[in-house]
Amino acid sequence: MKGLVSVIMGVHNENPAYLRTAVDSICAQTYKNLEFIIVDDAANEPCRQLLADCEARHSNIKILHNSSNNGLTKSLNKALAAAGGEYIARMDADDFSVPDRIEKQVRFMEDNPDIDVCGTGVVTFGGGEKFMSPMNGIDSRKAACFLFFSSTICHPSAMVRAIFLQKNNLEYDESIKSGQDFDLWERCSVCGKLAVMPQVLLYYRLHPGQITAKCSDDQQLTSDMVRRRRLSRIGLAPTEAEYKCHLLLASGVSDDISAADVLAWKNKLLEANRSAELADPDEFEKDLDHRFFLYKMRNRKVFSAIRAADAGCFCRMISDNIARGVKLSRATAALHKLLPNE
């Protein structure tokens, strides 16, 4: 594993303690053939001093300076333009990479030459409780399905082949301020393959000052744009009612939309994708069946109308887990109590 890895990061006004942790986690990587390109996006004085100190202590750190605050998207493109690595790895200024993250990602990319973008397993921390991403450990076929609903790869865990970006003229869309990763991964999926490793190699910090928390409205607009664009790739332009059904397959509940409408949209998705084959048809059908089942579980109104056979199947699944010694979560236990009697 000799390929140079360019780790890219943008810094504005971060908590210095978070920034120190993030930078140190990259500098402590077991994989040593890397350059760390950090864009100082008009950061405040404490961040600038910290970055200057890190640059003085580590010869592989390169600091690029913006004269004004350009935002994360433009800063990442600036870092991409300066990167010389065979692989591009992302890192955020408030997260933590485990020591062998880069080593394991490079090995994964070398062992899977058909994969162009890979993420890692992620656990959140700092928000009162830990949460493991549901996208941990998905292959390229599943990733293509997930992208109809949400971003597949946690942004700061990503690694991309530089030659893939160059050949396909791919970079971040600078018109997008938040959610730029979902947009990029969806465009990458059209000409390449994405996957998420099962190993947890990044800890994603939750705190009020992060971009996700501060720019939730912008992020939602980006997500809606990307979902509609992906649907257009299979020839669908959903009505507002149909798009609400689509969001229900992603998550959430509604008393205003019937299960029949959600089922009709699910079948419309399947039929459109069978013609376009943007996602593997069999894998997409499994994914949508799973989403529709979870939708029924979430929606109390629909839940009460589940056929006894469905309820029985779910009860048996719960019982099997108990028999194997698997602890029920509070949510699953509460759901179990709500199931109709067989």
Secondary structure by P-SEA (a helix, b strand, c coil): ccbbbbbbbbbcccaaaaaaaaaaaaaacccccbbbbbbcccccaaaaaaaaaaaaacccbbbbbbcccccaaaaaaaaaaaccccbbbbbccccccccaaaaaaaaaaaacccccbbbcbbbbccccbbbbbccccccaaaaaaacccccccccccccccaaaaaaaccccccccccaaaaaaaaaaaacbbbbbbccccbbbbbcccccccccaaaaaaaaaaaaaaaaaaacccccaaaaaaaaaaaccccccccaaaaaaaaaaaaaaaaaaccccaaaaaaaaaaaaaaaaaacaaaaaaccaaaaaaaaaaaaaaaaacccccaaaaaaaaacccc
